[in-house]
Amino acid sequence: MTRAWRCTGLSWSGGGPTLRWEGGRHSGLQRGRGVAFAVVAGGARKCVGARGHECPLRAEVSGRSTGARCEECARLDRAHSVAADTVADDPRPYRVYLAWFGSGMVKVGITAAERGPARLLEQGAVSFSWLGQGPLMVARRTEELLRAALGVPDRIPYADKRAVRAALPPAGERAAELAELHARAVTLAGWPDSLERSPFRPVDHGAVFGLEGLRRVDGVVTELVAGGVVSGDLLAAAGPDLHLATGRGAVVLDTRLMTGWELTGAAGGELTVPVREVGEAGVQDGLF
């Protein structure tokens, strides 16, 4: 009998993208290699819990949810979230960064210094540069200052990121756009004295993600379903997204849709989960 595994998400490290599974197993992903799995027939997607704890109700969750949490677990998760601005006493130093996703698509954010570039890889930032480092609340105030002064957001929808990955300008142009914003940022008045400013040192993830010569996206997986199969060759991986060459063209799978499902290996075959063709009307890209 084929054993089923429950996916806990995609992580990034120096070795590239890795799928994580309950029980501590990991599956490294390599471009050009096949990715094939089946969702257990008759199964249901279960809440992944919060803050490392299982959902006490083992509640069922929507197949379209990228969070894969029930209402109560989602509330508990955000109650201890730096991103939601609900944590103020974290003693760790934080870094402020500028992240580039496409021409005119730059955001400002913060991440714990000890995490290095992991947060940028997880978001699918094609390139980035550090702006400064300091205590959490100082970094947060600087983030808000820069967002307002530079006119850049703190979030860019994944649908927008996917739409431009196959037509990015060269790395030099990416760095130049970041350099201009970095220069404006470090000369702004109002920077907290306790935030140490960082020089402009662009880091580009184009090669890490495999974006050179990437095919235009033909479709996006909208959800997994019991008994469904995902099968294709890995073209690129950026943030949580896997770009796959399938019988239905170049299709993007957001690996956050995998969490909470029981999955088994598959020997290939057709892609049998719901896919929205790019440009198809009537579906809200904001879900992703």
C-alpha positions in Angstrom: 0.0 0.0 0.0 1.4 3.4 -1.0 2.0 5.6 2.0 0.5 9.1 2.1 2.3 12.2 3.4 0.9 15.5 4.5 2.7 18.5 3.0 3.7 21.3 5.4 4.9 23.7 2.8 7.9 24.8 0.6 11.0 26.2 2.2 14.1 27.8 0.8 17.8 27.4 1.8 21.2 27.6 0.2 20.4 24.3 -1.5 17.3 25.6 -3.2 13.6 24.9 -2.8 12.5 21.9 -0.7 9.0 20.5 0.0 8.5 19.7 3.7 6.3 16.9 5.1 4.9 16.0 8.4 7.3 13.9 10.4 10.4 16.0 9.3 10.9 14.6 5.8 12.1 16.8 3.0 12.0 16.5 -0.8 14.5 18.7 -2.7 13.3 20.1 -6.1 15.5 20.3 -9.2 14.7 22.2 -12.4 14.2 19.9 -15.3 13.1 17.0 -13.1 9.5 15.7 -12.8 7.1 16.7 -10.1 4.2 14.2 -9.8 1.8 13.5 -6.9 -1.8 12.5 -6.4 -4.2 13.6 -3.7 -5.6 10.7 -1.7 -9.0 9.8 -3.1 -11.9 10.3 -0.8 -9.8 12.5 1.5 -10.4 16.0 2.8 -8.1 18.9 3.4 -7.5 19.5 7.1 -6.5 22.6 9.0 -2.7 22.8 9.5 -3.0 24.3 13.0 -1.2 27.3 14.4 2.3 28.1 15.8 3.4 24.5 15.5 0.3 23.0 17.2 -2.2 20.8 15.5 -5.7 22.0 15.0 -7.7 20.5 18.0 -10.8 20.1 15.8 -8.9 18.8 12.7 -11.3 21.0 10.9 -11.8 20.8 7.1 -10.7 23.8 5.1 -11.4 25.1 1.6 -9.3 23.8 -1.2 -8.7 27.3 -2.5 -7.3 28.7 0.8 -3.6 29.4 0.7 -3.5 29.6 4.5 -5.1 26.2 5.0 -6.3 27.2 8.5 -9.7 27.2 10.1 -10.9 30.5 11.5 -9.8 29.8 15.1 -6.3 28.7 14.1 -5.9 31.6 11.7 -6.8 34.0 14.5 -4.2 32.3 16.8 -1.5 32.5 14.1 -2.0 36.2 13.5 -2.1 36.9 17.3 1.6 36.1 17.3 2.6 37.5 13.9 5.2 40.2 13.3 3.7 40.8 9.9 0.3 41.6 11.5 2.0 44.0 13.9 0.7 42.1 16.9 4.2 41.4 18.4 6.1 44.4 19.9 8.5 42.8 22.4 10.7 40.6 20.1 14.2 41.3 21.2 15.9 40.2 18.0 17.3 42.7 15.5 15.4 43.2 12.3 16.4 44.3 8.9 14.5 46.6 6.6 14.7 45.8 2.9 13.6 46.8 -0.6 12.4 43.9 -2.8 12.0 44.0 -6.6 9.5 41.7 -8.4 9.2 43.4 -11.8 9.4 46.8 -13.4 7.6 49.3 -11.1 6.9 46.5 -8.6 9.0 47.2 -5.5 7.9 46.8 -1.9 9.5 47.6 1.4 9.4 45.1 4.3 11.2 43.8 7.4 12.6 40.4 8.4 14.4 39.1 11.4 18.2 39.5 10.8 18.9 35.9 11.8 16.8 34.7 8.9 19.1 36.3 6.3 17.5 36.3 2.8 15.0 33.5 3.5 12.0 35.9 3.7 12.9 37.4 0.3 13.2 33.9 -1.3 9.9 32.9 0.2 8.2 36.0 -1.3 9.7 35.4 -4.7 11.7 38.6 -4.7 13.7 38.6 -8.0 16.2 41.0 -6.4 16.6 43.0 -3.2 18.8 45.2 -1.1 19.0 45.8 2.6 18.2 49.3 3.9 19.1 49.1 7.5 19.0 47.1 10.8 17.7 47.8 14.3 15.2 46.8 17.0 11.8 45.5 15.8 9.6 48.6 16.5 12.3 50.9 15.1 12.4 48.8 11.9 8.6 48.9 11.7 8.5 52.7 12.0 11.2 52.9 9.3 9.2 50.6 7.1 6.1 52.8 7.4 8.2 56.0 6.8 9.7 54.6 3.6 6.4 53.1 2.3 4.8 56.5 2.5 7.7 58.6 1.3 8.6 56.3 -1.6 5.1 55.4 -2.6 5.7 51.7 -2.5 3.4 49.0 -0.9 4.1 46.4 1.8 2.5 43.7 -0.3 2.4 42.7 -4.0 -0.2 40.1 -5.1 1.2 36.8 -6.3 -0.9 37.1 -9.5 1.0 40.3 -10.4 4.4 38.6 -9.6 3.6 35.6 -11.9 2.4 37.8 -14.7 5.8 39.4 -15.3 8.3 36.6 -14.5 8.6 35.5 -18.1 9.4 39.0 -19.4 11.8 40.5 -16.9 14.4 43.1 -17.8 18.1 42.1 -17.4 19.7 41.9 -14.0 21.5 45.3 -14.5 18.2 47.1 -15.1 16.7 45.4 -12.0 19.6 46.6 -9.9 19.4 50.1 -11.3 15.8 50.5 -10.3 16.6 49.3 -6.8 19.6 51.6 -6.6 17.5 54.7 -7.4 15.0 53.9 -4.7 17.7 53.0 -2.2 19.4 56.3 -2.8 16.2 58.1 -2.2 15.4 56.1 0.9 18.7 56.7 2.8 18.5 60.4 2.3 15.0 60.8 3.7 14.6 62.8 6.9 13.1 61.1 9.9 15.1 57.9 10.0 15.3 56.7 13.6 18.8 57.2 15.1 18.8 53.6 16.4 18.5 52.1 12.9 21.8 51.4 11.3 21.7 52.1 7.6 23.0 49.6 5.1 24.9 50.4 1.9 23.4 49.4 -1.5 24.4 45.8 -2.3 21.9 44.3 -4.7 21.2 40.5 -4.5 19.6 38.9 -7.6 17.7 35.6 -7.4 17.0 35.2 -11.1 19.4 32.3 -11.4 18.3 30.8 -8.1 14.7 30.8 -9.3 15.5 29.6 -12.8 13.9 32.6 -14.5 16.2 32.9 -17.5 14.2 32.1 -20.6 11.2 31.1 -18.6 8.0 30.2 -20.6 4.9 32.4 -20.4 2.4 31.1 -17.9 -0.6 29.4 -19.6 -2.5 28.5 -16.5 -2.6 28.5 -12.7 -3.8 25.7 -10.4 -6.8 27.1 -8.4 -7.1 24.2 -5.9 -6.3 20.6 -5.3 -9.1 18.0 -5.1 -9.4 14.5 -3.7 -8.2 12.0 -6.3 -6.6 14.8 -8.4 -3.1 14.5 -10.0 -0.4 17.1 -10.5 2.3 16.1 -13.0 4.9 18.1 -14.9 8.6 19.0 -15.3 9.9 21.8 -13.1 10.7 24.9 -15.1 11.3 27.3 -12.3 10.5 27.9 -8.6 10.0 31.3 -7.1 8.6 32.0 -3.7 5.8 29.3 -3.1 5.3 28.9 -6.8 6.3 26.0 -9.0 6.3 26.6 -12.8 5.6 23.2 -14.4 5.7 22.1 -18.0 2.6 20.0 -18.4 0.3 18.6 -21.1 -1.7 21.8 -20.6 1.2 24.1 -21.2 3.2 26.0 -18.6 1.2 25.9 -15.3 1.9 27.4 -12.0 1.2 25.5 -8.8 1.2 27.6 -5.5 2.5 25.0 -3.1 0.5 26.6 -0.3 -2.5 24.8 -1.9 -0.8 21.5 -1.1 -0.7 22.0 2.7 -3.4 20.1 4.7 -3.9 17.4 2.0 -2.7 13.8 2.2 -0.6 13.1 -0.9 1.0 10.1 -2.5 3.6 9.7 -5.2 2.4 9.4 -8.8 4.0 7.9 -11.9 3.2 11.0 -14.0 0.2 11.3 -16.2 -2.3 14.1 -16.9 -2.9 17.2 -14.8 -6.4 16.5 -13.4 -6.8 19.3 -10.8 -8.7 22.6 -11.6 -6.6 25.1 -13.6 -7.6 28.6 -14.6 -6.3 29.6 -17.9 -4.4 32.9 -17.8 -6.7 35.7 -18.9 -9.8 33.8 -18.1 -12.5 36.1 -16.7 -14.5 35.6 -13.6 -11.8 34.4 -11.2 -10.4 36.7 -8.6 -6.6 36.7 -8.8 -6.6 38.2 -5.3 -7.1 34.7 -3.8 -3.5 34.1 -4.5 
